[in-house]
Amino acid sequence: MLNDNVVAVTGGLGLIGKAFCKEIIKNDGKVIIGDLFINQGISFQNELGAENALFLELNSSDSDSIDNFLENSKNHFGKIDSAVHCAYPRSKQWGTEFEKLKAEGLRDDLFNQLGGAIIFSQRLISFYRAQGYGNLIHISSIQGLAAPKFEHYEGTKMVSPIEYSAIKSGIISITKYLAKYCKGENIRVNSISPGGILDNQPEVFLEKYNSSCISKGMMEPQDLNGTLIYLLSSMSKFVNGQNIIVDDGWTL
Ligand SMILES: NC(=O)c1ccc[n+]([C@@H]2O[C@H](COP(=O)([O-])OP(=O)(O)OC[C@H]3O[C@@H](n4cnc5c(N)ncnc54)[C@H](O)[C@@H]3O)[C@@H](O)[C@H]2O)c1
């Protein structure tokens, strides 16, 4: 399906990023895994096979680091057809309730997650312009589309951060902005808004969350694979500036 397309995955060592890297290779693509942790990165690259995967250290909130990442990717594979921005930098404050938020942590999270997505897009689009084409997928969330279902969090220590909602709405906005900004340049920008992904959440939360969905409820990262491959492939050639929700009906 991907015909040797080269796909850069930021946050490629994360829950969603790892699953995406595996799926891209399964569909005859090649991946560049961009993340902060060198040892884990090399070992994941070796697991995927060095002919199909390359790990490169990346801080996706830093322009110079992004430029190095893009240049080294090109030196290795000769091109970058697509990028999926899955990096998810979080400050120590992440998960603090609204009443206790401090400006410094907010600045870090808003900049690293939303500012980082803008900076990454800027550097990547500059690379794509020189190349003559390219495809970018951002990752938003159901929290960018609707207010949290606060009742699901009762009886747990979990918090759905207000800044997460703001950042994820922002991701949908920059996706539309960039798709239109790149008019006539052979560059596509879309986003995926996943529902919650299973990751050892407490049972009391899962029960309530699942009851707000239609069939499965909380998903596994692999449940996003079909949408990922569709957006990466030429099947979605004229899909641009769109946000595809994959949430088993949570937002209905
Ligand atoms: N997990 C979910 O339930 C869920 C649901 C909806 C949306 N999302 C979104 O999906 C994306 C990925 O989430 P995840 O659950 O895979 O997160 P995760 O924490 O499992 O993985 C994030 C990865 O990003 C890397 N990273 C952090 N800061 C970085 C930086 N500055 N530069 C490069 N890499 C960096 C981390 O090392 C990690 O490997 C996020 O945007 C998240 O908001 C997740």
The ligand as an ORCA input file, in Angstrom:
! r2SCAN-3c Opt
* xyz 0 1
  N      -2.878      7.573     24.512
  C      -4.104      8.067     24.334
  O      -5.097      7.643     24.959
  C      -4.324      9.158     23.321
  C      -5.622      9.481     22.947
  C      -5.832     10.508     22.030
  C      -4.750     11.191     21.514
  N      -3.490     10.858     21.904
  C      -2.384     11.624     21.344
  O      -1.508     10.770     20.643
  C      -0.186     11.302     20.684
  C       0.776     10.221     21.168
  O       0.356      9.800     22.458
  P       0.907      8.471     23.145
  O      -0.165      7.963     23.999
  O       1.545      7.599     22.131
  O       2.030      9.103     24.102
  P       3.300      8.409     24.738
  O       3.661      9.184     25.953
  O       3.133      6.930     24.864
  O       4.429      8.646     23.634
  C       4.928      9.911     23.346
  C       6.335      9.789     22.793
  O       6.813     11.113     22.533
  C       8.163     11.195     22.933
  N       8.507     12.579     23.174
  C       8.184     13.363     24.237
  N       8.680     14.585     24.084
  C       9.335     14.596     22.894
  C      10.058     15.582     22.179
  N      10.221     16.821     22.652
  N      10.599     15.246     20.994
  C      10.447     13.988     20.477
  N       9.778     13.018     21.107
  C       9.231     13.326     22.310
  C       8.238     10.328     24.185
  O       9.571      9.946     24.479
  C       7.328      9.153     23.797
  O       8.054      8.119     23.168
  C      -0.243     12.537     21.579
  O      -0.404     13.671     20.769
  C      -1.514     12.308     22.388
  O      -2.103     13.488     22.823
  C      -3.240      9.862     22.783
*
